[in-house]
Amino acid sequence: MKADAAPATPDISSTERLIGTLFEQARLDRDGALITGVGEFDGAEVAILATTGRTYIGADVALAMARHVLDVMRDAPGRPILIVVDNSGHRLGRWDELMGNNGCLAHLTKCLYFARRRGHRVIGLVNELAVSAGFMALGMATDACYALPSAEVRVMALNAMSRVTKVPLDRLTELCATSPVLGPGVENFTRVGAIRAVWSGDLRAHLRAALAEPPAARDDRRDLGHERGGRALAREVAAQVRAGA
């Protein structure tokens, strides 16, 4: 008699594999490209908010992520939140435009800001890809954002930037060699301070250090960019604006 075929095993995404590496165990719910749940780390619980498959962040996804952040604040005050960032930016389409996707992304960012003000340590980790508003509304809305060595980070691809600015692609490529503000890639975003550090090797040790690091009294990304030579004037200009110069 022929044996029954084994049930098909659902594909495990790179985001889920990463979560499995970071935590002793995790209770996850997956709804399409959205993954939420709780991971156990060194005897404590960390809320998990993640996307996978280089998805586009539409109004529905942004609102679902915001709902999860609000639930964490209500049900687990002070619990750290880890955001695993993997997206191709905001979704472009008539439905999302009619739904006001820009406002939904802004709402998500405000929820993360409010969580930080309420004492939740919010950490971002770019897994595969982070693009444009999908990076700014998630990675840049954290206390600190990190990245894996293989991750891709960009606000706009150079060929698209060339079409918008009318600057020739060769010239933009040349400028990116000396100005990380223009250039895509983890290295450039690290130099400007948007990425605090790249995690390689023992990922659990990196997460432990990030959770233990107290949040800065103010956003220090300008200072990091200045120290790393990626933003030569941002700190000075900001100081002059605050002083009313």
Secondary structure, DSSP 8 states (H G I E B T S, - for coil): -------------HHHHHHHHHSSEEEEEEETTEEEEEEEETTEEEEEEEE-TTEEE-HHHHHHHHHHHHHHHHHSTT--EEEEE-EEEE--SHHHHHTTHHHHHHHHHHHHHHHHHTT--EEEEE-SEEEHHHHHTTTTTSSEEEE-TT-EEESS-HHHHHHHH---HHHHHHHHTT-TTT--SHHHHHHTTSS-EE--S-HHHHHHHHHHS---SS--HHHHHHHTTS-SSHHHHHHHHHHT-
